[in-house]
């Protein structure tokens, strides 16, 4: 049996993270994820969902997106809640493995 080459079909890992008013945690979570995922030597994408935040979360996510091609941003026009935000991320994810995390550094 041949080993499949995932590099042409998409990332091996998708990390889906919903955020709601997490301006204090976005950058730190991003740094921690990059540090761990870069060590894995696997292809990956980071899918960050802004669930209608009213603080600076959207602006911080935009800055991260602009500097990292592995980051994808989904913006929900209002706060739909964690379940809806996660589902939006799952629907968008391309990875063979999908990992969900909370945006508040608690999970």
C-alpha positions in Angstrom: 0.0 0.0 0.0 1.4 3.4 -1.0 1.6 6.3 1.4 -0.5 9.2 0.2 1.0 12.6 -0.4 -1.1 15.2 1.3 0.9 18.1 0.2 -1.1 18.5 -3.0 -4.5 18.0 -1.5 -4.4 20.2 1.6 -3.1 20.3 5.1 -2.8 17.3 7.3 -4.0 19.2 10.4 -6.7 21.9 10.8 -6.8 23.7 14.1 -10.2 25.5 14.6 -10.5 28.2 17.3 -13.5 30.4 17.9 -12.9 33.8 19.5 -15.4 36.1 21.2 -13.9 39.2 22.8 -10.5 37.5 23.4 -8.2 40.5 22.5 -6.0 39.7 25.5 -5.4 36.1 24.4 -5.4 36.0 20.6 -1.7 36.7 20.0 -0.5 34.4 22.8 -2.6 31.5 21.6 -1.3 32.1 18.1 2.3 32.0 19.3 1.8 28.8 21.3 0.0 27.1 18.4 2.8 28.0 16.0 5.5 26.8 18.3 3.9 23.4 18.8 2.7 22.8 15.2 6.0 23.8 13.6 7.7 21.1 15.6 5.4 18.4 14.3 6.7 18.7 10.7 3.2 18.3 9.4 1.2 20.5 7.1 -1.4 22.5 8.9 -3.8 25.4 8.8 -5.1 27.6 11.6 -8.8 28.6 11.3 -9.7 31.4 13.6 -13.4 32.3 13.9 -14.4 35.8 15.2 -17.8 35.2 16.7 -19.1 38.7 16.5 -16.5 40.2 18.9 -17.0 43.8 20.0 -13.4 44.4 21.3 -10.2 44.5 19.2 -10.2 40.7 18.5 -11.1 41.3 14.8 -8.3 43.7 14.3 -5.7 41.5 16.0 -6.9 38.5 13.9 -6.6 40.6 10.7 -2.9 41.5 11.6 -2.1 37.8 12.2 -3.8 36.8 8.9 -1.8 39.4 6.9 1.5 38.0 8.1 0.8 34.2 8.1 -0.5 32.4 5.0 -1.4 29.4 7.1 -4.0 31.4 9.0 -7.6 31.6 7.7 -10.2 33.9 9.3 -13.9 33.5 9.4 -15.9 36.5 10.6 -19.5 36.1 11.9 -21.6 39.2 11.7 -22.9 38.8 15.2 -22.3 36.5 18.2 -23.9 33.1 17.2 -22.3 31.2 20.1 -19.5 28.7 20.3 -21.3 25.8 18.7 -22.1 27.8 15.5 -18.6 29.3 15.4 -17.0 25.8 15.7 -19.3 24.5 12.9 -18.3 27.3 10.6 -14.7 26.4 11.2 -15.3 22.7 10.7 -17.1 23.4 7.4 -14.2 25.4 6.2 -11.4 23.1 7.4 -9.4 21.2 4.9 -7.3 19.0 7.2 -7.4 15.2 7.5 -7.4 15.8 11.3 -9.4 18.6 12.8 -8.6 19.9 16.3 -10.8 22.4 18.1 -9.6 24.7 20.9 -11.0 27.5 23.0 -9.7 30.9 22.3 -9.3 31.8 26.0 -6.2 29.6 26.6 -8.3 27.4 29.0 -8.5 24.3 26.7 
